Amino acid sequence: MTVLEGLKPEKVFYFFEKLCEIPHGSTNMKEISDYLVSFAKERNLKYYQDEAYNVVIYKEASAGYEDAPITILQGHCDMVAEKTLDSNHDFTKDGLNISVKDGYITANGTTLGGDDGIAVAYGLALLDSTDIPHPPLEVLLTVDEEIGLLGAVGLDCSVLKGRRFINLDSEAEGSLWISCAGGLSGISHIPVQRVEGEGEKVQVKVCGLMGGHSGAEIDKNRANANKLMGRFLYGLKKKAEYALISLTGGQKDNAITRECTAEFLTDSVAEVKAYAKELQEQLREEYTGSDENITFEITEKGTATAEVLHPTSQEKIVFYLQNVPFGIQKMSGTIKGLVETSSNIGILRLDRDELFASSSVRSSVDAACSALSDKIEYLTEFLGGDYEVQGAYPAWEYRKESPLRDKMVAVFEEMYGHKPEVVAIHAGLECGLFYKKMEGLDCVSLGPDMKDIHTSEEVLSIASTERVWNYLVQVLKNLKD
């Protein structure tokens, strides 16, 4: 018996569990892409697979829908590969260890990949079905969305004929997303010099943070461990001398960093411990109600000699961490409650010769996104470093007239007796890229309830998955003209 056997809708959860058995972290896409191709071949469905491993599977209309406009269903195959520190999971070869608890599916010690595996499962269940009325379908499953929408960027959209586009990459049942922020990864390379040092080696770890998605959770006043480490290192300068050896925090720039670790040499271990305790108390008070388990762990490692940062290099790194933007930079002036512009320094790594730092910059206003990126660039260059932009993607602009949106609102109201929320979001979606590349695209995004995506606490609601499936099936039934 499989873990998800008996859950409804059965085919959706059957395919979701199949996906969980296949490693599919970003950049590790071949196996899952080939699985999708095999799925299509077994059912004699036409398919397209490109060199990047994007896949499109085509299904002819059901009886009576032959003249209906083609509908594109879209999601992404890759997942954010995060795990707890004590997990020995290997994302390159291990399937996920999933379980069911209190109405939710989760993965033990790792991210679940409900973002966006549930979209793939919905798509496969529809393609596999024989009794669901639907227009002609083009099921588009992209790769490497989580690291810059790379699959969508490279896709030759001439293989898609539809102009009705349902994206299945949202995490809030009852909401139809109709606009999203654009963004980019802003990467700083700051050169450092090292000298030989001797002293008591101390490791400081900032941990216990909530973390979360840097788009969806950026407005929840959650702390970023990389920024807290910068604050600690700056404050420690006033209490004790130290020489930095190493610094590391975060694996994905679109995840709010939960842990950051630094090692340094010092002759003032007692002062380090005292200041860590003092700052921990201050931060827990500061983040009461949103991130109040912030913890500084101190580990003494004995007398050591090591290559440490030259004092000037150390000053540059601390200055960078104190001044690199994090969090909400501006709220929308036109849409109440919408974050317009934000930044998240999600990856921090001190190599032998440089500090590497990557920030996810987002905005629904292209000029504001560029201006915030420029700010990080100027800071980096001021400190003698180099700056590069990767994975830039456009905002998905609000479409005033949307027949697809109107139909989906009407179906929702008929099913549930009230209108859905029709909202713009701050997180980035592939819709923006396709909206730019495919003239006349009419696009809406939906999905079931998920919590804590991009973290090892990620969960997918079973009941919500079923309700959204029923809604999606009804929407397709109503797209006859």
Secondary structure as a PSIPRED ss2 file (coil, helix, strand):
# PSIPRED VFORMAT (PSIPRED V4.0)

   1 M C   1.000  0.000  0.000
   2 T C   1.000  0.000  0.000
   3 V C   1.000  0.000  0.000
   4 L C   1.000  0.000  0.000
   5 E C   1.000  0.000  0.000
   6 G C   1.000  0.000  0.000
   7 L C   1.000  0.000  0.000
   8 K C   1.000  0.000  0.000
   9 P C   1.000  0.000  0.000
  10 E H   0.000  1.000  0.000
  11 K H   0.000  1.000  0.000
  12 V H   0.000  1.000  0.000
  13 F H   0.000  1.000  0.000
  14 Y H   0.000  1.000  0.000
  15 F H   0.000  1.000  0.000
  16 F H   0.000  1.000  0.000
  17 E H   0.000  1.000  0.000
  18 K H   0.000  1.000  0.000
  19 L H   0.000  1.000  0.000
  20 C H   0.000  1.000  0.000
  21 E C   1.000  0.000  0.000
  22 I C   1.000  0.000  0.000
  23 P C   1.000  0.000  0.000
  24 H C   1.000  0.000  0.000
  25 G E   0.000  0.000  1.000
  26 S C   1.000  0.000  0.000
  27 T C   1.000  0.000  0.000
  28 N C   1.000  0.000  0.000
  29 M C   1.000  0.000  0.000
  30 K H   0.000  1.000  0.000
  31 E H   0.000  1.000  0.000
  32 I H   0.000  1.000  0.000
  33 S H   0.000  1.000  0.000
  34 D H   0.000  1.000  0.000
  35 Y H   0.000  1.000  0.000
  36 L H   0.000  1.000  0.000
  37 V H   0.000  1.000  0.000
  38 S H   0.000  1.000  0.000
  39 F H   0.000  1.000  0.000
  40 A H   0.000  1.000  0.000
  41 K H   0.000  1.000  0.000
  42 E H   0.000  1.000  0.000
  43 R C   1.000  0.000  0.000
  44 N C   1.000  0.000  0.000
  45 L C   1.000  0.000  0.000
  46 K C   1.000  0.000  0.000
  47 Y E   0.000  0.000  1.000
  48 Y E   0.000  0.000  1.000
  49 Q E   0.000  0.000  1.000
  50 D C   1.000  0.000  0.000
  51 E C   1.000  0.000  0.000
  52 A C   1.000  0.000  0.000
  53 Y C   1.000  0.000  0.000
  54 N C   1.000  0.000  0.000
  55 V E   0.000  0.000  1.000
  56 V E   0.000  0.000  1.000
  57 I E   0.000  0.000  1.000
  58 Y E   0.000  0.000  1.000
  59 K E   0.000  0.000  1.000
  60 E C   1.000  0.000  0.000
  61 A C   1.000  0.000  0.000
  62 S C   1.000  0.000  0.000
  63 A C   1.000  0.000  0.000
  64 G C   1.000  0.000  0.000
  65 Y C   1.000  0.000  0.000
  66 E C   1.000  0.000  0.000
  67 D C   1.000  0.000  0.000
  68 A C   1.000  0.000  0.000
  69 P C   1.000  0.000  0.000
  70 I C   1.000  0.000  0.000
  71 T E   0.000  0.000  1.000
  72 I E   0.000  0.000  1.000
  73 L E   0.000  0.000  1.000
  74 Q E   0.000  0.000  1.000
  75 G E   0.000  0.000  1.000
  76 H E   0.000  0.000  1.000
  77 C C   1.000  0.000  0.000
  78 D C   1.000  0.000  0.000
  79 M E   0.000  0.000  1.000
  80 V C   1.000  0.000  0.000
  81 A C   1.000  0.000  0.000
  82 E C   1.000  0.000  0.000
  83 K E   0.000  0.000  1.000
  84 T C   1.000  0.000  0.000
  85 L C   1.000  0.000  0.000
  86 D C   1.000  0.000  0.000
  87 S C   1.000  0.000  0.000
  88 N C   1.000  0.000  0.000
  89 H C   1.000  0.000  0.000
  90 D C   1.000  0.000  0.000
  91 F C   1.000  0.000  0.000
  92 T C   1.000  0.000  0.000
  93 K C   1.000  0.000  0.000
  94 D C   1.000  0.000  0.000
  95 G C   1.000  0.000  0.000
  96 L C   1.000  0.000  0.000
  97 N C   1.000  0.000  0.000
  98 I E   0.000  0.000  1.000
  99 S E   0.000  0.000  1.000
 100 V E   0.000  0.000  1.000
 101 K E   0.000  0.000  1.000
 102 D C   1.000  0.000  0.000
 103 G C   1.000  0.000  0.000
 104 Y E   0.000  0.000  1.000
 105 I E   0.000  0.000  1.000
 106 T E   0.000  0.000  1.000
 107 A E   0.000  0.000  1.000
 108 N C   1.000  0.000  0.000
 109 G C   1.000  0.000  0.000
 110 T E   0.000  0.000  1.000
 111 T C   1.000  0.000  0.000
 112 L C   1.000  0.000  0.000
 113 G C   1.000  0.000  0.000
 114 G H   0.000  1.000  0.000
 115 D H   0.000  1.000  0.000
 116 D H   0.000  1.000  0.000
 117 G H   0.000  1.000  0.000
 118 I H   0.000  1.000  0.000
 119 A H   0.000  1.000  0.000
 120 V H   0.000  1.000  0.000
 121 A H   0.000  1.000  0.000
 122 Y H   0.000  1.000  0.000
 123 G H   0.000  1.000  0.000
 124 L H   0.000  1.000  0.000
 125 A H   0.000  1.000  0.000
 126 L H   0.000  1.000  0.000
 127 L H   0.000  1.000  0.000
 128 D H   0.000  1.000  0.000
 129 S C   1.000  0.000  0.000
 130 T C   1.000  0.000  0.000
 131 D C   1.000  0.000  0.000
 132 I C   1.000  0.000  0.000
 133 P C   1.000  0.000  0.000
 134 H C   1.000  0.000  0.000
 135 P C   1.000  0.000  0.000
 136 P C   1.000  0.000  0.000
 137 L E   0.000  0.000  1.000
 138 E E   0.000  0.000  1.000
 139 V E   0.000  0.000  1.000
 140 L E   0.000  0.000  1.000
 141 L E   0.000  0.000  1.000
 142 T E   0.000  0.000  1.000
 143 V C   1.000  0.000  0.000
 144 D C   1.000  0.000  0.000
 145 E H   0.000  1.000  0.000
 146 E H   0.000  1.000  0.000
 147 I H   0.000  1.000  0.000
 148 G C   1.000  0.000  0.000
 149 L C   1.000  0.000  0.000
 150 L H   0.000  1.000  0.000
 151 G H   0.000  1.000  0.000
 152 A H   0.000  1.000  0.000
 153 V H   0.000  1.000  0.000
 154 G H   0.000  1.000  0.000
 155 L C   1.000  0.000  0.000
 156 D C   1.000  0.000  0.000
 157 C H   0.000  1.000  0.000
 158 S H   0.000  1.000  0.000
 159 V H   0.000  1.000  0.000
 160 L C   1.000  0.000  0.000
 161 K C   1.000  0.000  0.000
 162 G C   1.000  0.000  0.000
 163 R C   1.000  0.000  0.000
 164 R E   0.000  0.000  1.000
 165 F E   0.000  0.000  1.000
 166 I E   0.000  0.000  1.000
 167 N E   0.000  0.000  1.000
 168 L C   1.000  0.000  0.000
 169 D C   1.000  0.000  0.000
 170 S C   1.000  0.000  0.000
 171 E C   1.000  0.000  0.000
 172 A C   1.000  0.000  0.000
 173 E C   1.000  0.000  0.000
 174 G C   1.000  0.000  0.000
 175 S E   0.000  0.000  1.000
 176 L E   0.000  0.000  1.000
 177 W E   0.000  0.000  1.000
 178 I E   0.000  0.000  1.000
 179 S E   0.000  0.000  1.000
 180 C E   0.000  0.000  1.000
 181 A C   1.000  0.000  0.000
 182 G E   0.000  0.000  1.000
 183 G E   0.000  0.000  1.000
 184 L E   0.000  0.000  1.000
 185 S E   0.000  0.000  1.000
 186 G E   0.000  0.000  1.000
 187 I E   0.000  0.000  1.000
 188 S E   0.000  0.000  1.000
 189 H E   0.000  0.000  1.000
 190 I E   0.000  0.000  1.000
 191 P E   0.000  0.000  1.000
 192 V C   1.000  0.000  0.000
 193 Q C   1.000  0.000  0.000
 194 R E   0.000  0.000  1.000
 195 V E   0.000  0.000  1.000
 196 E E   0.000  0.000  1.000
 197 G E   0.000  0.000  1.000
 198 E E   0.000  0.000  1.000
 199 G E   0.000  0.000  1.000
 200 E E   0.000  0.000  1.000
 201 K E   0.000  0.000  1.000
 202 V E   0.000  0.000  1.000
 203 Q E   0.000  0.000  1.000
 204 V E   0.000  0.000  1.000
 205 K E   0.000  0.000  1.000
 206 V E   0.000  0.000  1.000
 207 C E   0.000  0.000  1.000
 208 G C   1.000  0.000  0.000
 209 L C   1.000  0.000  0.000
 210 M C   1.000  0.000  0.000
 211 G C   1.000  0.000  0.000
 212 G E   0.000  0.000  1.000
 213 H E   0.000  0.000  1.000
 214 S C   1.000  0.000  0.000
 215 G C   1.000  0.000  0.000
 216 A C   1.000  0.000  0.000
 217 E C   1.000  0.000  0.000
 218 I C   1.000  0.000  0.000
 219 D C   1.000  0.000  0.000
 220 K C   1.000  0.000  0.000
 221 N C   1.000  0.000  0.000
 222 R C   1.000  0.000  0.000
 223 A C   1.000  0.000  0.000
 224 N C   1.000  0.000  0.000
 225 A H   0.000  1.000  0.000
 226 N H   0.000  1.000  0.000
 227 K H   0.000  1.000  0.000
 228 L H   0.000  1.000  0.000
 229 M H   0.000  1.000  0.000
 230 G H   0.000  1.000  0.000
 231 R H   0.000  1.000  0.000
 232 F H   0.000  1.000  0.000
 233 L H   0.000  1.000  0.000
 234 Y H   0.000  1.000  0.000
 235 G H   0.000  1.000  0.000
 236 L H   0.000  1.000  0.000
 237 K H   0.000  1.000  0.000
 238 K C   1.000  0.000  0.000
 239 K C   1.000  0.000  0.000
 240 A C   1.000  0.000  0.000
 241 E C   1.000  0.000  0.000
 242 Y E   0.000  0.000  1.000
 243 A E   0.000  0.000  1.000
 244 L E   0.000  0.000  1.000
 245 I E   0.000  0.000  1.000
 246 S E   0.000  0.000  1.000
 247 L E   0.000  0.000  1.000
 248 T E   0.000  0.000  1.000
 249 G E   0.000  0.000  1.000
 250 G C   1.000  0.000  0.000
 251 Q C   1.000  0.000  0.000
 252 K C   1.000  0.000  0.000
 253 D C   1.000  0.000  0.000
 254 N C   1.000  0.000  0.000
 255 A E   0.000  0.000  1.000
 256 I E   0.000  0.000  1.000
 257 T C   1.000  0.000  0.000
 258 R C   1.000  0.000  0.000
 259 E C   1.000  0.000  0.000
 260 C E   0.000  0.000  1.000
 261 T E   0.000  0.000  1.000
 262 A E   0.000  0.000  1.000
 263 E E   0.000  0.000  1.000
 264 F E   0.000  0.000  1.000
 265 L E   0.000  0.000  1.000
 266 T E   0.000  0.000  1.000
 267 D C   1.000  0.000  0.000
 268 S C   1.000  0.000  0.000
 269 V H   0.000  1.000  0.000
 270 A H   0.000  1.000  0.000
 271 E H   0.000  1.000  0.000
 272 V H   0.000  1.000  0.000
 273 K H   0.000  1.000  0.000
 274 A H   0.000  1.000  0.000
 275 Y H   0.000  1.000  0.000
 276 A H   0.000  1.000  0.000
 277 K H   0.000  1.000  0.000
 278 E H   0.000  1.000  0.000
 279 L H   0.000  1.000  0.000
 280 Q H   0.000  1.000  0.000
 281 E H   0.000  1.000  0.000
 282 Q H   0.000  1.000  0.000
 283 L H   0.000  1.000  0.000
 284 R H   0.000  1.000  0.000
 285 E H   0.000  1.000  0.000
 286 E H   0.000  1.000  0.000
 287 Y C   1.000  0.000  0.000
 288 T C   1.000  0.000  0.000
 289 G C   1.000  0.000  0.000
 290 S C   1.000  0.000  0.000
 291 D C   1.000  0.000  0.000
 292 E C   1.000  0.000  0.000
 293 N C   1.000  0.000  0.000
 294 I C   1.000  0.000  0.000
 295 T E   0.000  0.000  1.000
 296 F E   0.000  0.000  1.000
 297 E E   0.000  0.000  1.000
 298 I E   0.000  0.000  1.000
 299 T E   0.000  0.000  1.000
 300 E E   0.000  0.000  1.000
 301 K E   0.000  0.000  1.000
 302 G E   0.000  0.000  1.000
 303 T E   0.000  0.000  1.000
 304 A E   0.000  0.000  1.000
 305 T E   0.000  0.000  1.000
 306 A E   0.000  0.000  1.000
 307 E E   0.000  0.000  1.000
 308 V E   0.000  0.000  1.000
 309 L E   0.000  0.000  1.000
 310 H C   1.000  0.000  0.000
 311 P H   0.000  1.000  0.000
 312 T H   0.000  1.000  0.000
 313 S H   0.000  1.000  0.000
 314 Q H   0.000  1.000  0.000
 315 E H   0.000  1.000  0.000
 316 K H   0.000  1.000  0.000
 317 I H   0.000  1.000  0.000
 318 V H   0.000  1.000  0.000
 319 F H   0.000  1.000  0.000
 320 Y H   0.000  1.000  0.000
 321 L H   0.000  1.000  0.000
 322 Q H   0.000  1.000  0.000
 323 N H   0.000  1.000  0.000
 324 V C   1.000  0.000  0.000
 325 P C   1.000  0.000  0.000
 326 F C   1.000  0.000  0.000
 327 G E   0.000  0.000  1.000
 328 I E   0.000  0.000  1.000
 329 Q E   0.000  0.000  1.000
 330 K E   0.000  0.000  1.000
 331 M E   0.000  0.000  1.000
 332 S C   1.000  0.000  0.000
 333 G C   1.000  0.000  0.000
 334 T C   1.000  0.000  0.000
 335 I C   1.000  0.000  0.000
 336 K C   1.000  0.000  0.000
 337 G C   1.000  0.000  0.000
 338 L C   1.000  0.000  0.000
 339 V E   0.000  0.000  1.000
 340 E E   0.000  0.000  1.000
 341 T E   0.000  0.000  1.000
 342 S E   0.000  0.000  1.000
 343 S E   0.000  0.000  1.000
 344 N E   0.000  0.000  1.000
 345 I E   0.000  0.000  1.000
 346 G E   0.000  0.000  1.000
 347 I E   0.000  0.000  1.000
 348 L E   0.000  0.000  1.000
 349 R E   0.000  0.000  1.000
 350 L E   0.000  0.000  1.000
 351 D C   1.000  0.000  0.000
 352 R C   1.000  0.000  0.000
 353 D C   1.000  0.000  0.000
 354 E E   0.000  0.000  1.000
 355 L E   0.000  0.000  1.000
 356 F E   0.000  0.000  1.000
 357 A E   0.000  0.000  1.000
 358 S E   0.000  0.000  1.000
 359 S E   0.000  0.000  1.000
 360 S E   0.000  0.000  1.000
 361 V E   0.000  0.000  1.000
 362 R E   0.000  0.000  1.000
 363 S E   0.000  0.000  1.000
 364 S C   1.000  0.000  0.000
 365 V C   1.000  0.000  0.000
 366 D H   0.000  1.000  0.000
 367 A H   0.000  1.000  0.000
 368 A H   0.000  1.000  0.000
 369 C H   0.000  1.000  0.000
 370 S H   0.000  1.000  0.000
 371 A H   0.000  1.000  0.000
 372 L H   0.000  1.000  0.000
 373 S H   0.000  1.000  0.000
 374 D H   0.000  1.000  0.000
 375 K H   0.000  1.000  0.000
 376 I H   0.000  1.000  0.000
 377 E H   0.000  1.000  0.000
 378 Y H   0.000  1.000  0.000
 379 L H   0.000  1.000  0.000
 380 T H   0.000  1.000  0.000
 381 E H   0.000  1.000  0.000
 382 F H   0.000  1.000  0.000
 383 L C   1.000  0.000  0.000
 384 G C   1.000  0.000  0.000
 385 G C   1.000  0.000  0.000
 386 D E   0.000  0.000  1.000
 387 Y E   0.000  0.000  1.000
 388 E E   0.000  0.000  1.000
 389 V E   0.000  0.000  1.000
 390 Q E   0.000  0.000  1.000
 391 G E   0.000  0.000  1.000
 392 A E   0.000  0.000  1.000
 393 Y E   0.000  0.000  1.000
 394 P C   1.000  0.000  0.000
 395 A C   1.000  0.000  0.000
 396 W E   0.000  0.000  1.000
 397 E C   1.000  0.000  0.000
 398 Y C   1.000  0.000  0.000
 399 R C   1.000  0.000  0.000
 400 K C   1.000  0.000  0.000
 401 E C   1.000  0.000  0.000
 402 S C   1.000  0.000  0.000
 403 P H   0.000  1.000  0.000
 404 L H   0.000  1.000  0.000
 405 R H   0.000  1.000  0.000
 406 D H   0.000  1.000  0.000
 407 K H   0.000  1.000  0.000
 408 M H   0.000  1.000  0.000
 409 V H   0.000  1.000  0.000
 410 A H   0.000  1.000  0.000
 411 V H   0.000  1.000  0.000
 412 F H   0.000  1.000  0.000
 413 E H   0.000  1.000  0.000
 414 E H   0.000  1.000  0.000
 415 M H   0.000  1.000  0.000
 416 Y H   0.000  1.000  0.000
 417 G C   1.000  0.000  0.000
 418 H C   1.000  0.000  0.000
 419 K C   1.000  0.000  0.000
 420 P C   1.000  0.000  0.000
 421 E E   0.000  0.000  1.000
 422 V E   0.000  0.000  1.000
 423 V E   0.000  0.000  1.000
 424 A E   0.000  0.000  1.000
 425 I E   0.000  0.000  1.000
 426 H C   1.000  0.000  0.000
 427 A C   1.000  0.000  0.000
 428 G C   1.000  0.000  0.000
 429 L C   1.000  0.000  0.000
 430 E C   1.000  0.000  0.000
 431 C H   0.000  1.000  0.000
 432 G H   0.000  1.000  0.000
 433 L H   0.000  1.000  0.000
 434 F H   0.000  1.000  0.000
 435 Y H   0.000  1.000  0.000
 436 K H   0.000  1.000  0.000
 437 K H   0.000  1.000  0.000
 438 M C   1.000  0.000  0.000
 439 E C   1.000  0.000  0.000
 440 G C   1.000  0.000  0.000
 441 L C   1.000  0.000  0.000
 442 D E   0.000  0.000  1.000
 443 C E   0.000  0.000  1.000
 444 V E   0.000  0.000  1.000
 445 S E   0.000  0.000  1.000
 446 L C   1.000  0.000  0.000
 447 G C   1.000  0.000  0.000
 448 P C   1.000  0.000  0.000
 449 D C   1.000  0.000  0.000
 450 M E   0.000  0.000  1.000
 451 K E   0.000  0.000  1.000
 452 D C   1.000  0.000  0.000
 453 I C   1.000  0.000  0.000
 454 H C   1.000  0.000  0.000
 455 T C   1.000  0.000  0.000
 456 S C   1.000  0.000  0.000
 457 E C   1.000  0.000  0.000
 458 E C   1.000  0.000  0.000
 459 V E   0.000  0.000  1.000
 460 L E   0.000  0.000  1.000
 461 S E   0.000  0.000  1.000
 462 I H   0.000  1.000  0.000
 463 A H   0.000  1.000  0.000
 464 S H   0.000  1.000  0.000
 465 T H   0.000  1.000  0.000
 466 E H   0.000  1.000  0.000
 467 R H   0.000  1.000  0.000
 468 V H   0.000  1.000  0.000
 469 W H   0.000  1.000  0.000
 470 N H   0.000  1.000  0.000
 471 Y H   0.000  1.000  0.000
 472 L H   0.000  1.000  0.000
 473 V H   0.000  1.000  0.000
 474 Q H   0.000  1.000  0.000
 475 V H   0.000  1.000  0.000
 476 L H   0.000  1.000  0.000
 477 K H   0.000  1.000  0.000
 478 N C   1.000  0.000  0.000
 479 L C   1.000  0.000  0.000
 480 K C   1.000  0.000  0.000
 481 D C   1.000  0.000  0.000
